[in-house]
Amino acid sequence: MNVGPIDELWFRANPDRAWRLRRATPSEAVGPGAWTIVRRETGARETFEQRAGRVTNLEDDDTALAELFTIMQGVWCPSEGGPEL
């Protein structure tokens, strides 16, 4: 596991999870509504700001987080049929 200390503790307490959704730390924050998705396997992170009316339901399950992470990585973009955030 190649994640930071905060996330490492969480993943140890939740061994069945591959993804984590949490509020962004001050050093990661991109705005007041910032969230971070962490991938257990690689420690990769994506931070985003939840804007009113754009992301209405943040699902905290591995399938939904993997999909959102993929969208944010640019693999699935709205112009190619993917959902807009």
Secondary structure by P-SEA (a helix, b strand, c coil): ccccaaaaaaaaacccccbbbbccccccccccbbbbbbbccccbbbbbbbcccccccccccaaaaaaaaaaaacccccccccccc
